[in-house]
Amino acid sequence: MRGRFELDLYVILDRTASHGRDLREILDGVIAGGGRLVQFREKEWPLRRCLPLLEDLRRRARQAGIGFAVNDRLDLALAVEADGLHLGQDDLPASVARRLLPPSMFLGVSTHTGEQARQAEREGADYVAVGSIFPTATKPEFQLVGLDLLREVRGQIRAPLVAIGGITVDNAAQVVEAGADGVAVISAVCGAPDPAEATRRLLERIRPSLTARDRRL
C-alpha cells in the first residue's frame, strides 16, 4: 500500500463512539498501544469546526510516525495533507478520487458486495474494506455481510482486505482466518475505558493470527 502503512489494525477515531472523550486522548492511547494506522471519521460537524481538531490529530500522528487517513472528505484530506482517504459507497467515486489525490496518498473503499469490491479494486483502491461483518452500534442500519462475503471477496481480488463492523478482541481472529489482511475498529478502541490497552490486546490477537495464516498459505 502507498506509504507502506501497516493494515493489521486500523483504528477509526469517531467522536460519537468516544462518549465525550477528546479524540486527541484516544489517539495518544492508540499510539501508546502500538497502533500504526488511524482514520478520522466525523459525520455531523461542518468543515470549519472539524479542521482545527483534524489538524491537531494529523500533527500528532505525523510526530508519532503513524499513518493518518480521513473518512469521506477529499477536501479535508487534502487540506491537512493526510496519508490517505477512505470512501463509502455514497461518496465520491473511487476513480474520481484517485485522479484527484496525489500519487503518494492511499485510497480505501468500503464495500458490501463482491461486485463493489471488484469495482473498487478496478478503480484504484489501495485496499478494500468489507462489512459490516458483525452487528455494530456505529452503523446499525448496515446489512450484515458476515464472514462468508469476506471469504468470497478474498478469492476475487488481489488488493489488501480490511474487515469492519462489530469486530472485537474476541472475534478478530475469526476475521483474519476468513481472509482479512487487516481489522478496522471504532467502538472497540474509542469506546474502551483504556484505549491503549484495547489497542494492545487487539494487536496481540491479530498479529499472531496473521502470522499463523500466512504460514499455512
Backbone as numpy.savetxt, mean C-alpha at the origin, in Angstrom:
# Nx Ny Nz CAx CAy CAz Cx Cy Cz
10.76 -2.81 -8.72 9.92 -1.63 -8.72 10.80 -0.38 -8.72
10.32 0.68 -9.34 11.08 1.92 -9.38 11.43 2.37 -7.97
12.65 2.80 -7.78 13.08 3.22 -6.46 13.54 2.08 -5.58
13.26 0.84 -6.01 13.70 -0.36 -5.29 13.21 -0.38 -3.84
11.97 0.03 -3.65 11.41 0.00 -2.31 10.83 -1.38 -2.02
10.95 -1.80 -0.78 10.46 -3.11 -0.38 8.95 -3.09 -0.24
8.31 -4.07 -0.86 6.85 -4.14 -0.84 6.31 -5.05 0.24
7.18 -5.71 1.01 6.69 -6.74 1.93 5.59 -6.23 2.85
5.80 -5.02 3.41 4.76 -4.40 4.24 4.57 -2.98 3.77
3.34 -2.66 3.40 2.99 -1.35 2.85 1.96 -0.74 3.80
2.40 0.20 4.62 1.52 0.78 5.63 0.85 2.03 5.07
-0.48 2.04 5.10 -1.25 3.17 4.59 -1.64 4.06 5.77
-1.17 5.29 5.73 -1.44 6.25 6.79 -2.77 6.93 6.52
-3.75 6.62 7.35 -5.12 7.10 7.14 -5.60 7.77 8.41
-5.96 9.04 8.31 -6.36 9.83 9.47 -7.59 9.24 10.17
-8.56 8.78 9.41 -9.78 8.21 9.99 -9.47 6.95 10.80
-8.61 6.11 10.26 -8.28 4.86 10.94 -7.39 5.07 12.16
-6.80 6.27 12.28 -5.87 6.52 13.38 -6.57 6.90 14.68
-7.90 7.06 14.64 -8.69 7.38 15.84 -8.19 8.65 16.52
-7.88 9.67 15.73 -7.52 10.96 16.29 -6.04 11.16 16.54
-5.24 10.13 16.42 -3.80 10.31 16.62 -3.17 10.98 15.41
-2.13 11.73 15.66 -1.42 12.43 14.60 -0.71 11.41 13.71
-0.86 11.58 12.42 -0.21 10.65 11.49 1.31 10.71 11.58
1.85 11.81 12.06 3.29 11.89 12.26 3.74 10.88 13.31
2.95 10.76 14.37 3.25 9.78 15.43 3.21 8.37 14.88
2.21 8.09 14.04 2.09 6.75 13.47 3.25 6.47 12.51
3.60 7.45 11.68 4.73 7.26 10.79 6.00 7.00 11.57
6.23 7.74 12.64 7.42 7.50 13.46 7.42 6.08 14.01
6.24 5.56 14.36 6.14 4.19 14.84 6.46 3.18 13.76
5.96 3.43 12.55 6.26 2.53 11.42 7.76 2.48 11.18
8.39 3.63 11.20 9.84 3.70 10.98 10.58 2.94 12.09
10.17 3.18 13.34 10.81 2.50 14.47 10.62 0.99 14.40
9.48 0.57 13.85 9.19 -0.86 13.76 9.82 -1.55 12.57
10.52 -0.80 11.72 11.22 -1.40 10.58 10.49 -1.32 9.26
9.38 -0.59 9.21 8.65 -0.44 7.95 9.47 0.34 6.94
9.30 -0.01 5.65 10.10 0.60 4.60 9.28 1.30 3.53
7.96 1.25 3.66 7.12 1.85 2.62 5.79 2.28 3.23
5.40 3.55 2.98 4.13 4.06 3.49 3.40 4.80 2.38
2.12 4.96 2.61 1.27 5.69 1.66 0.37 6.63 2.46
0.20 7.84 1.97 -0.70 8.82 2.59 -2.07 8.71 1.93
-3.10 8.51 2.73 -4.47 8.36 2.23 -5.39 9.32 2.98
-6.03 10.22 2.26 -6.96 11.18 2.86 -8.14 11.37 1.92
-9.32 11.01 2.38 -10.51 11.03 1.53 -11.43 12.22 1.78
-11.14 13.03 2.81 -12.08 14.09 3.17 -11.49 15.48 3.11
-10.29 15.67 3.53 -9.71 17.01 3.59 -9.44 17.57 2.20
-9.65 18.89 2.01 -9.28 19.51 0.74 -7.76 19.63 0.61
-7.33 19.90 -0.61 -5.91 19.93 -0.92 -5.13 20.86 0.01
-5.61 22.09 0.20 -4.86 23.06 1.00 -4.69 22.61 2.44
-5.65 21.87 2.94 -5.52 21.38 4.31 -4.57 20.18 4.39
-4.56 19.38 3.35 -3.69 18.21 3.31 -2.22 18.57 3.18
-1.95 19.59 2.41 -0.58 19.83 1.96 0.44 20.01 3.08
0.18 20.83 4.12 1.20 20.97 5.18 1.52 19.65 5.88
0.49 18.88 6.19 0.71 17.58 6.82 1.47 16.66 5.88
1.06 16.65 4.63 1.70 15.78 3.65 3.17 16.13 3.48
3.47 17.41 3.44 4.87 17.84 3.29 5.71 17.38 4.48
5.14 17.46 5.68 5.88 17.04 6.87 6.09 15.53 6.88
5.06 14.78 6.52 5.20 13.33 6.45 6.24 12.93 5.41
6.20 13.60 4.28 7.17 13.31 3.22 8.59 13.59 3.70
8.77 14.70 4.39 10.10 15.04 4.91 10.61 13.97 5.89
9.75 13.53 6.78 10.14 12.52 7.75 10.49 11.20 7.07
9.69 10.82 6.07 9.97 9.59 5.35 11.30 9.67 4.61
11.55 10.79 3.98 12.80 10.97 3.24 14.00 10.89 4.18
13.89 11.53 5.34 14.98 11.50 6.31 15.26 10.09 6.79
14.21 9.28 6.88 14.36 7.89 7.34 14.77 6.95 6.21
14.71 7.45 4.97 15.09 6.62 3.83 14.06 5.59 3.46
12.79 5.87 3.71 11.75 4.90 3.35 10.90 5.46 2.21
10.25 4.56 1.47 9.42 4.97 0.35 8.14 5.64 0.81
7.71 6.64 0.01 6.52 7.41 0.39 5.65 7.61 -0.85
4.41 7.17 -0.76 3.46 7.30 -1.87 2.24 8.08 -1.43
1.51 8.59 -2.41 0.27 9.33 -2.17 -0.88 8.58 -2.84
-1.99 8.48 -2.14 -3.17 7.80 -2.66 -4.02 8.77 -3.48
-4.42 8.36 -4.66 -5.40 9.05 -5.51 -4.91 10.31 -6.21
-4.23 11.19 -5.48 -4.01 12.55 -5.94 -2.67 12.73 -6.64
-2.71 12.73 -7.96 -1.51 12.97 -8.75 -0.90 14.33 -8.44
-1.76 15.35 -8.29 -1.25 16.70 -8.04 -0.48 16.78 -6.72
-1.01 16.15 -5.67 -0.32 16.15 -4.39 0.97 15.34 -4.44
0.92 14.22 -5.13 2.13 13.39 -5.25 3.25 14.17 -5.92
2.91 14.91 -6.97 3.91 15.71 -7.67 4.35 16.89 -6.82
3.42 17.50 -6.08 3.73 18.69 -5.29 4.78 18.41 -4.22
4.72 17.21 -3.62 5.66 16.90 -2.54 6.81 16.01 -3.03
6.84 15.76 -4.33 7.88 14.90 -4.91 7.90 13.53 -4.22
6.71 12.95 -4.15 6.58 11.61 -3.57 7.33 10.59 -4.41
7.57 9.44 -3.81 8.23 8.35 -4.54 7.26 7.61 -5.44
5.96 7.71 -5.12 4.99 6.97 -5.92 3.58 7.48 -5.76
2.71 6.94 -6.59 1.29 7.27 -6.60 0.50 5.98 -6.64
-0.57 5.94 -5.87 -1.46 4.77 -5.89 -2.84 5.20 -6.35
-3.41 4.48 -7.30 -4.70 4.83 -7.89 -5.72 3.73 -7.67
-6.99 4.15 -7.51 -8.10 3.21 -7.48 -8.79 3.16 -8.82
-9.82 2.35 -8.90 -10.53 2.17 -10.16 -11.33 3.40 -10.58
-11.63 4.29 -9.65 -12.38 5.50 -9.98 -11.48 6.72 -10.18
-10.19 6.51 -10.12 -9.24 7.62 -10.25 -8.78 7.77 -11.69
-7.80 8.62 -11.88 -7.20 8.82 -13.19 -6.73 7.48 -13.75
-6.97 7.20 -15.04 -6.48 5.93 -15.62 -4.97 5.79 -15.45
-4.55 4.57 -15.21 -3.13 4.32 -15.00 -2.29 4.75 -16.19
-2.80 4.55 -17.40 -2.05 4.92 -18.60 -1.79 6.42 -18.65
-2.76 7.21 -18.22 -2.60 8.67 -18.20 -1.62 9.08 -17.10
-1.79 8.50 -15.92 -0.91 8.82 -14.81 0.54 8.47 -15.13
0.73 7.31 -15.75 2.10 6.90 -16.07 2.76 7.89 -17.03
1.97 8.45 -17.92 2.50 9.42 -18.88 2.88 10.72 -18.19
2.16 11.08 -17.12 2.40 12.34 -16.44 3.44 12.25 -15.33
3.63 11.07 -14.79 4.58 10.90 -13.69 6.02 10.92 -14.20
6.95 11.43 -13.40 8.35 11.29 -13.74 8.73 9.80 -13.80
9.69 9.44 -14.62 10.08 8.03 -14.74 10.51 7.40 -13.42
11.00 8.21 -12.49 11.49 7.67 -11.23 10.37 7.30 -10.26
9.15 7.80 -10.46 8.05 7.55 -9.53 7.32 6.26 -9.87
7.07 5.46 -8.84 6.36 4.21 -9.08 4.85 4.44 -9.07
4.14 3.53 -9.72 2.69 3.61 -9.85 2.07 2.29 -9.42
1.11 2.36 -8.50 0.35 1.19 -8.10 -1.12 1.39 -8.38
-1.84 0.29 -8.61 -3.26 0.36 -8.94 -4.03 -0.69 -8.15
-5.13 -0.26 -7.52 -6.02 -1.20 -6.84 -6.93 -1.88 -7.85
-7.09 -3.18 -7.71 -7.94 -3.95 -8.63 -8.80 -4.92 -7.83
-9.91 -5.33 -8.47 -10.87 -6.20 -7.80 -11.29 -7.37 -8.69
-10.74 -7.43 -9.89 -11.00 -8.55 -10.81 -9.72 -8.88 -11.54
-9.71 -10.05 -12.17 -8.56 -10.43 -12.95 -8.32 -9.51 -14.13
-9.39 -9.09 -14.81 -9.24 -8.20 -15.95 -8.67 -6.86 -15.52
-9.13 -6.32 -14.41 -8.58 -5.05 -13.93 -7.09 -5.19 -13.62
-6.70 -6.30 -13.05 -5.29 -6.51 -12.73 -4.45 -6.58 -14.01
-4.95 -7.30 -15.00 -4.20 -7.40 -16.26 -4.10 -6.05 -16.96
-5.19 -5.28 -16.90 -5.18 -3.96 -17.52 -4.21 -3.03 -16.81
-4.18 -3.09 -15.49 -3.25 -2.25 -14.73 -1.81 -2.53 -15.13
-1.49 -3.79 -15.28 -0.13 -4.14 -15.70 0.14 -3.62 -17.11
-0.81 -3.80 -18.01 -0.62 -3.32 -19.38 -0.41 -1.81 -19.43
-1.07 -1.09 -18.54 -1.02 0.36 -18.57 0.14 0.95 -17.78
1.01 0.11 -17.27 2.24 0.62 -16.67 2.34 0.57 -15.17
1.44 -0.15 -14.50 1.54 -0.25 -13.04 2.81 -0.99 -12.65
3.51 -0.46 -11.67 4.71 -1.12 -11.15 4.36 -2.21 -10.15
3.20 -2.10 -9.53 2.66 -3.19 -8.73 1.14 -3.14 -8.85
0.51 -4.26 -8.59 -0.95 -4.36 -8.67 -1.47 -4.78 -7.30
-2.39 -4.00 -6.75 -3.01 -4.34 -5.48 -4.32 -5.08 -5.74
-4.59 -6.10 -4.96 -5.80 -6.91 -5.09 -6.54 -6.91 -3.76
-7.84 -6.64 -3.80 -8.61 -6.65 -2.57 -10.08 -6.33 -2.85
-10.87 -6.41 -1.86 -10.53 -6.62 -0.47 -10.46 -8.13 -0.18
-9.35 -8.54 0.43 -9.15 -9.97 0.68 -10.04 -10.46 1.81
-10.08 -9.73 2.90 -10.90 -10.07 4.06 -11.81 -8.88 4.40
-12.83 -9.09 5.23 -13.68 -7.96 5.62 -12.87 -6.85 6.27
-13.20 -5.61 5.96 -12.45 -4.48 6.49 -13.38 -3.35 6.84
-13.13 -2.72 7.99 -13.93 -1.57 8.41 -13.59 -0.33 7.62
-12.40 -0.29 7.03 -11.98 0.89 6.28 -12.80 1.06 5.00
-13.10 -0.08 4.33 -13.91 -0.04 3.11 -15.00 -1.10 3.19
-15.98 -0.91 4.06 -17.00 -1.95 4.25 -17.86 -2.20 3.03
-17.91 -1.23 2.10 -18.74 -1.38 0.91 -18.07 -2.22 -0.16
-16.79 -2.51 -0.03 -16.07 -3.24 -1.07 -16.45 -4.72 -1.07
-16.60 -5.26 -2.26 -16.89 -6.68 -2.39 -15.65 -7.49 -2.04
-15.84 -8.52 -1.25 -14.71 -9.38 -0.89 -14.32 -10.23 -2.10
-13.03 -10.28 -2.37 -12.55 -11.12 -3.48 -11.85 -12.36 -2.95
-11.39 -12.32 -1.71 -10.80 -13.49 -1.09 -9.47 -13.91 -1.68
-8.95 -15.00 -1.15 -7.64 -15.50 -1.57 -7.69 -16.12 -2.95
-8.85 -16.57 -3.38 -8.94 -17.22 -4.69 -8.56 -16.28 -5.82
-9.04 -15.03 -5.75 -8.68 -14.08 -6.81 -7.19 -13.78 -6.78
-6.64 -13.70 -5.60 -5.19 -13.46 -5.49 -4.42 -14.58 -6.18
-4.83 -15.82 -5.97 -4.16 -16.95 -6.63 -4.34 -16.87 -8.14
-5.54 -16.50 -8.56 -5.82 -16.40 -9.99 -4.94 -15.33 -10.65
-4.89 -14.16 -10.04 -4.11 -13.06 -10.62 -2.63 -13.39 -10.61
-2.17 -14.08 -9.59 -0.75 -14.43 -9.52 -0.30 -15.21 -10.75
-1.19 -16.01 -11.28 -0.86 -16.80 -12.46 -1.01 -16.05 -13.77
-1.51 -14.81 -13.72 -1.81 -14.07 -14.95 -0.92 -12.87 -15.21
-0.29 -12.33 -14.18 0.54 -11.15 -14.38 1.93 -11.37 -13.77
2.86 -10.56 -14.24 4.23 -10.66 -13.75 4.58 -9.56 -12.76
3.79 -8.51 -12.72 4.04 -7.41 -11.79 3.90 -7.88 -10.35
4.60 -7.27 -9.42 4.43 -7.62 -8.01 2.98 -7.42 -7.57
2.53 -8.31 -6.69 1.16 -8.26 -6.19 1.15 -7.82 -4.73
0.27 -6.89 -4.42 0.07 -6.44 -3.05 -1.36 -6.75 -2.66
-1.53 -7.46 -1.56 -2.87 -7.79 -1.07 -3.31 -6.75 -0.05
-4.59 -6.41 -0.08 -5.11 -5.40 0.84 -6.52 -5.77 1.27
-6.89 -5.34 2.47 -8.25 -5.54 2.94 -8.34 -6.50 4.10
-8.46 -5.97 5.32 -8.67 -6.81 6.49 -7.50 -7.67 6.88
-6.31 -7.31 6.47 -5.14 -8.14 6.76 -4.58 -7.78 8.13
-4.30 -8.82 8.91 -3.78 -8.67 10.26 -2.59 -9.59 10.44
-1.98 -9.51 11.61 -0.85 -10.40 11.89 -1.29 -11.86 11.87
-2.57 -12.12 12.13 -3.06 -13.50 12.20 -3.30 -14.13 10.82
-3.55 -13.31 9.79 -3.83 -13.89 8.47 -2.84 -13.47 7.39
-1.82 -12.70 7.76 -0.86 -12.21 6.76 -0.14 -13.35 6.06
0.19 -14.41 6.78 0.91 -15.53 6.17 0.05 -16.21 5.11
-1.26 -16.28 5.31 -2.15 -16.88 4.31 -2.09 -16.11 2.99
-2.01 -14.80 3.11 -1.99 -13.94 1.93 -0.71 -14.17 1.13
0.40 -14.28 1.83 1.68 -14.55 1.16 1.64 -15.92 0.49
1.11 -16.90 1.18 1.01 -18.25 0.62 0.17 -18.25 -0.66
-0.82 -17.37 -0.74 -1.69 -17.31 -1.91 -1.05 -16.57 -3.08
0.12 -15.98 -2.87 0.83 -15.37 -3.99 1.19 -13.91 -3.85
0.83 -13.26 -2.75 1.15 -11.84 -2.59 2.64 -11.64 -2.36
3.18 -10.62 -2.99 4.57 -10.21 -2.75 4.66 -9.19 -1.63
3.52 -8.62 -1.30 3.47 -7.63 -0.24 2.09 -7.56 0.36
2.02 -6.98 1.55 0.78 -6.87 2.30 0.57 -5.40 2.64
-0.57 -4.85 2.27 -0.91 -3.47 2.62 -1.90 -3.47 3.78
-1.64 -2.64 4.76 -2.51 -2.57 5.94 -2.82 -1.13 6.27
-3.99 -0.94 6.85 -4.37 0.38 7.35 -4.62 0.27 8.85
-5.76 -0.31 9.23 -6.14 -0.38 10.64 -5.17 -1.20 11.47
-4.55 -2.21 10.87 -3.65 -3.09 11.63 -2.48 -2.34 12.23
-2.14 -1.18 11.65 -1.07 -0.35 12.21 -1.63 0.97 12.71
-2.42 1.68 11.88 -2.95 2.99 12.28 -3.86 2.88 13.50
-4.57 1.78 13.63 -5.48 1.61 14.75 -4.90 0.85 15.92
-3.64 0.45 15.81 -3.00 -0.33 16.87 -2.58 0.57 18.03
-2.64 0.08 19.26 -2.18 0.88 20.40 -0.72 1.30 20.28
0.10 0.42 19.69 1.52 0.69 19.52 1.89 0.42 18.06
1.89 1.44 17.21 2.18 1.24 15.79 3.54 0.61 15.53
4.53 0.93 16.35 5.86 0.35 16.15 5.82 -1.16 16.38
5.20 -1.58 17.46 5.10 -3.01 17.76 4.25 -3.72 16.72
3.16 -3.09 16.28 2.32 -3.70 15.24 3.10 -3.89 13.95
3.91 -2.91 13.60 4.75 -3.02 12.40 5.74 -4.16 12.54
6.40 -4.23 13.68 7.38 -5.30 13.91 6.73 -6.68 13.82
5.58 -6.84 14.44 4.92 -8.14 14.45 4.49 -8.56 13.05
3.99 -7.62 12.27 3.60 -7.94 10.90 4.82 -8.36 10.08
5.90 -7.64 10.20 7.11 -8.00 9.45 7.65 -9.36 9.89
7.56 -9.65 11.17 8.01 -10.95 11.67 7.18 -12.10 11.11
5.95 -11.82 10.74 5.09 -12.84 10.15 5.25 -12.90 8.63
5.40 -11.74 7.99 5.43 -11.68 6.54 6.75 -12.16 5.95
7.85 -11.66 6.47 9.15 -11.94 5.85 9.52 -13.42 5.86
9.37 -14.14 6.98 9.65 -15.58 6.92 8.73 -16.33 5.95
7.48 -15.88 5.84 6.55 -16.52 4.91 6.98 -16.32 3.47
7.46 -15.11 3.15 7.97 -14.85 1.80 9.19 -15.70 1.51
10.09 -15.79 2.48 11.31 -16.60 2.28 10.97 -18.06 2.08
10.07 -18.59 2.91 9.69 -20.00 2.80 9.01 -20.29 1.47
8.15 -19.39 1.03 7.48 -19.59 -0.27 8.46 -19.54 -1.40
9.36 -18.59 -1.38 10.31 -18.44 -2.48 11.24 -19.64 -2.58
11.55 -20.26 -1.45 12.40 -21.45 -1.47 11.73 -22.63 -2.15
10.39 -22.65 -2.08 9.66 -23.76 -2.68 9.46 -23.58 -4.19
9.62 -22.36 -4.67 9.36 -22.10 -6.09 10.52 -22.52 -6.97
